[in-house]
Amino acid sequence: MSSAPPSPLHLAVALDGTGWHPASWREPVARPRDLFTAGYWADLVAEAERGLLDFVTIEDGLGPQSSHFLEPDERTDQVRGRLDAVLIASRVAPLTRHIGLVPTVVATHTEPFHISKAIATLDYVSAGRAGLRVQISARPNEAAHFGRRTIGPIAAYDSPDAREPLTELFDEAADHVEVIRRLWDSWEDDAEIRDAATGRFVDRDKLHYIDFEGRFFDVKGPSITPRPPQGQPLVSALAHQTIPYRLVARQADIGYVTPHDAQQARAIVAEIRSEQQAAGRADETLHVFGDLVVLLDDSRAEAEDRRGRLDALAGEPYTGDARTFSGTASELADLLEELSESGLTGFRLRPAVAGHDLPRVARDLVPELQRRRRFRDAYEADTLRGLLGFARPANRYAAATA
């Protein structure tokens, strides 16, 4: 009796400037002069879509990038400055047909009403391919941009003095997402009548106040944007420890985690599944993607040499939060298959040099996974929810009124 074939893997890429290595902008393929053009981003997303990837995420923030995790630096030898991630996604959406678009939004200091209608608009512009990656900001310098509150300095996310302020910020982010989700449902699917003969454009009984009252937000609703095509665009978050794992378990559809081996991956997945059950969501789909920084070449020696050259340009070895892989597409496919046995349902790959490693993912890794029957041969759905196996959800307020 033959065993069932292994399930297909899900693949996303994380786009950040010219790539995740700080010296990536100095590579000949990097196109640093094009970084703030629409064409640059359109080309990257088109490459990812040629590789049939599930979605791209686009990094963002409320302050300039920094080599220090929680405070600004004065460096001038690394990429500084960004375009707005949601606006990038909206610009490239009409140029793509299938790939999901997941910009980063910072819950801290921003209003969920604004984010709700921005992502709903992206879902309309992309015909149902929008998501968001929610993150917090614990940087005092970013709080100073807004002047509404102060955030004290934190030595490190894992320091004892960080637990209380981080719990507060992640609880706020959970409420932020809850408000967004309720606003997406505040218009029923058939609220718009658009009957020119009778002069009725909208059925007012199918627009709902959400009346959210919590520690951080009081939001009446309804939204100004009708319910998005997906009903609920997908929510994702990056998590490195218990406090953010809890946010993923409570509010996300996709969590990105950073295990450095299969044993660690298994432990992280188990913790998130336990938190998911505690949140009363045990029956809901929740993807857990492993994050990897990747340098892909024709041989491991070439990839390691390139990493060494980039490190020399940066003046120090690159170390990020995620495991860094240097090698061939076949070796990476081996690693992804090994890690998937730990309960990870997909992977978010971070190209070290976007102009080099993203094409290697699309043109080398994907065909290798297809040969192993671990990745799709064609897009099987037109929405991001469809690609990731999520049904379109019922509207919570329509159910209540029915």
Phi, psi and omega in degrees: 000123184281146178280158180294144178295150179297150183288150178296150176270153171259141182228133172230162171236145179257118182261127179217103177057232179268001181140171187277340176281133184301335180264008185302328184293345182268357176285146182303330182274001194285333180057049182298332180289341181263359192302328182256032174246153177296323183299324179301310182290323177299320180295317179298314183292324177297321177297316178297321180290325175300329178276006177063026182292153182295313181196166169245144167255152181234123183289156176202174179189177181250009177206167179301150176302155183213147174282347174262135190295321189240012178209158180289161172236178181248018185290142177240006183256013178228160181300130175227139180102148182216160161269160180290127187296318181296321180289325173301311182300319180293327180290319184273345183306312182292346181270356182235165184236330190234327189288142177286150183237114189234085178285155175276138172232143181260114183293322180296131176077355180245157183266133180298332178299316180294315182295321180303310183285332177295315181285326174298318177297317177301323179294322176292314183298326183264001182058045171096031182237021185267149167213186173214152171248114183269136176220165178254167171234121177249019184267125179302323183293330179284324175300326182292342177291336190250331174070015181268334180199164176252147175239122182288157180295141177241130183293315180198155181298331183263010178280149182303324182288351182272342189302311184294309179296325179291320177301318178298314182294321180285327173296320177298317179297322178296317177294322178304312180293322179298318177297315179303312182297319179293321178296322176300330180268359188288344168253128172290160185299328183250030181292332181271121180265315176055044181262101183296327184295318181266348181078017179257114178267323186222148175266104186300333180290348182254013168253135190234137167290136177269337175047049179278126175230115181219188181296327191249334186221142167237109186230123183276315185077184357284177175293167171266352183252128178303162183307132183298158180306322179280356188081296176229103170305155186281140179253133179226163180204147174270137184219137182240350184200181191304315184299308175290333174302323181294323176298314178303313183293326183279321195229349188262159169262335179222131172246137175256129182232166190233059177289149179258354173200175185295323180296316179294321178300316181298318181293319180295314180300318180298320180293318180294318179297324177294316178294324178297318178294318179297330180277000180077024182244023186302330183272357183267149176290129175219111178279142172239111182259138173271134179266137176219133168277131187235137168238112186246130177215184183287340176215159178297322181299318178297316182295318180291324176296319180294319177298319179297320179294318178295318178299320180295319178296324181283341180086005179193156178294141178283126172226122177243189179285334184258160175297140176256128179250129174236120181169204181265166177298322179296318178294323177293320177300319176302314182295317180298319178296319179296313182292329181295336178290349179272001179106356174292136183260355179186184182218143173247111184266135180252104181296126179298317174235111188303317184291340180257309191277332175295313175300326178294323175297311186290323190257341181246308183293313183300311177301325178295316178292326176296319178300328180272002182061037179247004180211152185299153174262346178200156176294132184254002180208160182259354180239159178295320177302318180296318180298326185260008173082023177261134172285159175284125188281152173291155178279124185298326184278328176296320178297322181292319182286329179294000000 
